[in-house]
């Protein structure tokens, strides 16, 4: 017996830019007439690639193009990508909110979706009334809703306001209630868009735990879209990366996150080799770069990685030469400066040297950082390259809403507290 619960075959979605439909009533009717006869859309055209950063060359754009994948029962599939990559469009197709331009979607069982804050909620109705309304929209019977309403209210944490109109709820409270309804529907497939980002840390942990229970204990399938890589790695058994409306990678969750982060930081220059501008009559640099201590220059740097700033150079004089590294944050504010002179004496030494400055783990916050590279001889800078290297620190924690995750400031130190 096949375990496949969802199969997507050759799915594409085309939109007309600037206008609804084809632009005229007669063309819309003609399109409708072709559709009910099972004919191809007469106005289907070659459209632009879904790249929001470029100007469209025509009136049509492919929001999604040639999407193929299968999901098995009990699997948690993460869908990640930049804003505008087509993630929400794909979930809307899977949830039957809109139909694909081409291709076929086959699924088994009931699908529950949480795509946008307040979807299916009536602002004038109370939270309790909206539970019944939203549950009915998602396919629950009145008896099902009545048997679970106390559990839904308790999970949402909105007991105090449950008989208050939803229009007085914050966006976070609305998401809490909507997720509680969708999660307790006991769907065969639960589709979750980036709405959990609206909730606070406590609710995010609660929601992640509920989705893990749905998949592991109940054997149900979850499709999860998020920009929170820690949440994706914590929850998902597999992930795929969308780029410009196409699948660029699918496979292991950790590998998918690495691919996404690499694509998201294309300007990082963490390795430079044999740059003529680093050559003087005192020193000739062979390479300089930033890497994890037990890894290569191609490996991603995480917050709990030990970081090595390495320079290999040919020392052409016997006098003492020191290497200086100055580390800056994204705003080019200096974080610290360190010199090899404090640790290494190379007086009287000539030839090839390889120096490494070791930065302990759990120093940097998530973000982008820059390094100035300098060489000092007799108290004079012979080389000073500002913002010469750059590197990105990523979060790889599986804790949601705790110490890990983005906080204020360029540094995030794991300090001891005593009483």
C-alpha positions in Angstrom: 0.0 0.0 0.0 1.4 3.4 -1.0 2.3 5.8 1.8 2.0 8.8 -0.5 -0.7 11.2 0.7 0.1 14.1 -1.5 1.4 14.1 -5.1 2.2 17.3 -7.1 2.8 16.7 -10.8 4.1 19.4 -13.2 2.4 22.3 -11.3 2.7 25.8 -12.7 0.8 29.0 -11.8 0.8 32.0 -14.1 -0.5 35.5 -13.2 -1.2 38.5 -15.4 0.6 41.5 -14.1 -1.4 44.6 -13.3 -4.8 43.3 -14.4 -7.3 40.6 -13.3 -8.0 37.9 -15.8 -7.2 38.6 -19.5 -8.2 42.2 -19.4 -11.5 41.9 -21.2 -14.8 40.2 -20.6 -14.9 38.5 -24.0 -11.5 37.0 -23.4 -12.5 35.8 -19.9 -15.5 34.1 -21.3 -13.5 32.5 -24.0 -11.0 31.2 -21.4 -13.9 29.8 -19.3 -15.4 28.1 -22.4 -12.1 26.4 -23.2 -11.7 25.3 -19.6 -15.1 23.5 -19.3 -14.4 21.7 -22.6 -11.1 20.5 -21.2 -9.1 22.6 -23.6 -5.8 24.5 -23.0 -6.1 28.2 -22.0 -6.1 30.1 -25.3 -4.3 33.0 -23.6 -1.6 30.9 -21.9 1.7 32.7 -22.8 5.4 32.4 -22.1 5.8 34.6 -19.1 8.6 36.2 -17.1 10.5 34.3 -14.5 9.3 34.9 -10.9 12.1 37.2 -9.9 10.7 40.2 -7.9 14.0 42.1 -8.2 13.9 42.5 -12.0 11.5 44.4 -14.2 9.0 42.3 -16.1 9.5 41.9 -19.8 5.8 41.1 -20.5 2.3 41.0 -19.0 2.6 37.5 -17.5 4.7 36.0 -14.8 5.2 32.4 -13.7 4.7 32.5 -9.9 5.4 28.7 -9.9 6.9 26.6 -12.7 7.2 22.8 -13.2 6.8 21.9 -9.5 7.0 18.1 -8.8 7.2 16.4 -5.4 5.5 13.7 -3.2 4.8 13.7 0.5 4.3 10.6 2.6 1.9 10.0 5.5 3.4 11.3 8.7 6.1 13.4 7.0 6.8 17.0 7.9 7.9 18.9 4.8 9.6 22.3 5.2 9.3 24.8 2.4 11.8 27.6 2.5 12.9 30.4 0.2 13.2 34.1 -0.1 10.1 36.4 -0.1 8.4 36.1 -3.4 9.9 32.7 -4.2 6.4 31.2 -4.6 5.9 29.5 -1.2 2.6 31.0 -0.3 1.3 30.5 -3.9 2.2 26.8 -3.6 0.3 26.4 -0.3 -2.7 28.2 -1.7 -2.7 25.7 -4.6 -2.4 22.7 -2.2 -5.2 24.2 0.0 -7.5 24.6 -3.0 -7.7 28.4 -2.5 -6.7 28.8 -6.1 -6.2 26.4 -9.0 -3.0 25.7 -10.9 -2.6 27.0 -14.5 -1.1 23.6 -15.5 -0.5 20.3 -13.7 -2.3 18.1 -11.2 -2.5 17.8 -7.4 -3.6 14.6 -5.9 -4.2 14.2 -2.2 -5.9 11.8 0.3 -8.0 12.9 3.3 -8.8 16.2 4.8 -6.6 19.3 4.4 -6.6 22.1 7.1 -4.8 25.3 6.2 -3.5 28.3 8.2 -2.3 30.7 5.5 -2.9 34.2 6.8 -3.7 35.9 10.0 -7.5 35.8 10.6 -8.3 33.7 7.5 -11.9 32.5 7.8 -12.6 34.7 10.9 -15.5 37.2 11.1 -14.4 40.3 12.9 -17.8 41.0 14.5 -18.2 37.5 15.9 -16.7 36.4 19.3 -13.8 34.0 19.6 -16.1 31.2 20.6 -18.4 31.9 17.6 -15.5 32.0 15.3 -14.3 28.6 16.5 -17.6 27.2 15.2 -17.4 29.2 12.0 -13.8 28.4 11.2 -14.2 24.8 12.2 -17.1 24.4 9.8 -15.1 26.1 7.0 -12.3 23.6 7.6 -14.8 20.6 7.5 -15.6 19.9 11.1 -19.1 18.9 12.1 -20.8 20.8 14.9 -20.6 17.8 17.1 -16.8 17.6 16.6 -16.4 21.2 17.4 -18.5 21.0 20.5 -16.6 18.0 21.8 -13.2 19.8 21.4 -14.1 23.5 22.1 -12.8 23.5 25.6 -9.5 21.9 24.5 -9.2 24.5 21.6 -9.8 27.4 23.9 -7.3 26.1 26.5 -4.7 25.6 23.9 -5.1 29.0 22.4 -4.7 30.7 25.8 -7.5 33.2 24.9 -9.9 32.1 27.7 -10.3 35.6 29.0 -11.3 37.1 25.7 -13.1 34.1 24.2 -16.6 35.8 24.3 -15.2 39.1 23.0 -15.5 40.1 19.3 -12.3 39.1 17.3 -12.0 42.7 16.0 -10.6 43.5 19.5 -8.0 40.8 19.4 -4.3 41.4 18.6 -2.8 39.7 15.6 -1.0 37.3 17.9 -4.3 36.3 19.7 -6.0 35.8 16.4 -3.2 33.4 15.2 -3.4 31.5 18.5 -7.1 30.9 18.1 -6.8 30.0 14.4 -4.0 27.6 14.9 -5.8 26.0 17.8 -8.8 25.3 15.6 -6.7 24.0 12.7 -4.6 21.8 14.9 -7.5 20.2 16.7 -9.4 19.5 13.4 -7.3 16.3 13.2 -6.6 16.8 9.5 -4.7 14.3 7.4 -2.6 17.2 6.0 -2.0 20.4 8.0 -0.7 23.3 5.9 1.0 26.1 7.9 2.3 29.4 6.4 4.5 31.9 8.1 1.8 33.0 10.5 3.5 31.5 13.6 6.0 34.3 13.4 3.3 36.6 14.7 3.0 34.6 17.9 5.2 35.1 21.0 8.0 32.7 21.9 5.9 30.7 24.4 3.2 30.1 21.7 5.8 29.2 19.0 7.2 26.5 21.3 3.7 25.3 22.0 2.7 25.2 18.3 5.9 23.4 17.3 5.2 20.8 20.0 1.7 20.4 18.7 2.8 19.9 15.1 5.4 17.3 16.3 2.6 15.5 18.1 0.4 15.6 15.0 3.1 14.1 12.8 4.8 11.6 15.2 2.0 10.4 17.4 -1.0 10.8 15.1 0.9 9.9 11.9 -0.4 13.0 10.1 1.3 15.1 7.5 2.5 18.7 7.9 3.6 21.2 5.3 5.4 24.0 7.0 6.6 27.4 5.6 8.9 29.5 7.7 11.8 31.9 7.6 12.9 30.7 11.0 15.6 28.1 10.2 15.7 26.9 13.8 12.0 26.0 13.7 12.4 24.3 10.3 15.3 22.2 11.6 13.5 21.4 14.8 10.3 20.3 13.1 10.8 19.1 9.6 11.9 15.6 8.5 12.6 16.9 4.9 12.8 20.3 3.2 12.8 21.9 -0.2 14.1 25.3 -1.3 12.1 27.4 -3.7 13.8 30.0 -5.8 12.1 32.2 -8.5 9.1 29.9 -8.6 11.1 26.6 -9.0 12.4 24.0 -6.7 16.2 24.5 -6.5 16.8 21.8 -3.8 15.0 19.0 -2.0 16.3 16.6 0.5 17.7 16.5 4.1 16.6 19.4 6.2 20.1 20.4 7.3 21.3 20.4 3.8 18.3 22.4 2.6 18.9 25.0 5.2 22.6 25.2 4.2 21.6 25.7 0.5 19.0 28.4 1.5 21.5 30.3 3.6 24.2 30.2 0.9 21.8 31.6 -1.6 20.7 34.2 0.9 24.2 35.5 1.5 25.8 35.7 -2.0 28.1 38.6 -1.3 30.0 37.0 1.5 33.7 37.1 0.7 35.4 34.9 3.3 38.4 33.7 1.3 40.8 35.7 -0.9 43.9 34.2 -2.6 47.1 35.8 -4.0 45.7 39.4 -4.1 48.5 41.6 -5.6 47.4 44.5 -3.4 48.6 42.6 -0.3 52.1 42.4 -1.6 54.9 44.7 -0.3 58.6 44.6 0.1 58.0 43.3 3.6 55.3 40.6 3.1 53.6 38.7 0.3 50.2 37.2 1.3 49.2 33.9 -0.2 45.7 33.7 1.2 43.5 35.1 3.9 40.1 33.9 5.0 37.5 33.0 7.6 36.3 29.5 8.4 35.1 27.2 11.1 37.9 25.7 13.1 37.3 22.1 12.1 36.1 22.8 8.6 36.8 24.3 5.2 36.3 27.9 3.8 33.2 26.7 2.0 31.5 25.5 5.3 28.8 27.7 6.8 29.6 29.4 10.1 27.1 28.9 13.0 26.8 30.7 16.3 28.2 27.8 18.2 31.2 27.4 15.8 34.8 28.2 16.8 35.9 30.6 14.1 39.4 30.8 12.6 40.7 34.0 10.8 43.6 32.6 8.9 46.4 34.3 6.9 49.3 32.6 5.1 52.2 34.8 4.0 55.8 34.9 3.0 57.8 37.1 5.4 60.5 38.8 3.3 62.4 40.6 6.2 63.9 39.4 9.4 62.4 42.3 11.4 59.3 41.6 13.5 56.0 41.9 11.6 52.6 41.6 13.2 49.2 40.8 11.7 46.2 42.8 12.8 42.6 41.8 12.4 39.8 44.3 13.2 36.2 42.9 13.4 33.2 45.1 12.6 29.4 44.6 12.6 27.0 45.2 9.7 27.0 48.9 10.6 30.8 49.0 10.4 31.1 49.6 14.2 34.3 48.1 15.6 33.7 45.1 17.8 37.3 44.3 18.6 40.9 44.4 17.3 43.6 41.8 17.9 47.2 41.6 16.9 49.5 38.6 16.5 52.2 40.7 18.3 50.6 39.8 21.6 51.1 36.0 21.0 53.8 35.5 18.4 57.4 36.8 18.1 58.8 36.3 14.6 62.0 38.4 15.1 64.7 37.0 12.9 62.4 34.7 11.0 62.0 34.7 7.2 59.9 32.5 4.9 56.4 31.1 4.8 54.2 31.6 7.9 50.6 30.6 8.7 48.9 32.6 11.4 45.4 31.8 12.8 43.4 33.9 15.2 40.9 31.7 17.0 37.5 33.3 18.1 35.6 31.1 20.7 32.1 29.8 20.0 29.0 31.7 21.2 30.5 35.1 20.8 28.6 36.5 17.8 24.9 37.1 17.3 23.3 36.0 14.0 24.2 38.4 11.2 26.9 39.6 8.9 30.4 40.7 10.0 33.4 42.3 8.3 37.2 42.1 9.0 39.9 44.6 8.3 43.3 43.0 7.5 46.5 44.8 8.4 50.2 44.2 8.6 52.4 46.3 10.9 56.2 46.7 10.6 58.1 49.0 13.0 54.8 50.6 14.2 53.7 51.4 10.7 50.9 49.9 8.7 52.2 48.5 5.5 48.9 46.9 4.6 45.5 48.0 5.8 42.5 46.7 3.9 39.2 47.9 5.5 36.2 45.5 5.3 38.4 43.2 3.3 36.7 39.9 4.5 33.1 39.3 5.3 31.3 36.4 6.9 27.8 35.4 8.1 27.0 33.8 11.4 23.9 31.6 11.3 21.8 30.1 14.1 21.7 26.3 14.2 19.9 25.9 17.5 16.9 23.7 17.8 15.5 25.6 20.7 12.6 27.9 19.8 12.2 31.2 21.7 14.9 30.5 24.3 18.4 31.9 24.6 19.0 31.0 21.0 17.6 33.0 18.2 18.1 36.6 17.1 18.5 39.1 19.9 19.6 42.7 20.1 23.2 43.6 19.5 26.1 42.3 17.4 27.3 40.0 20.2 25.4 37.3 22.0 27.6 36.0 24.8 26.9 32.8 26.8 27.9 34.2 30.2 27.8 32.6 33.6 25.6 34.0 36.4 26.2 33.5 40.1 24.5 34.5 43.3 
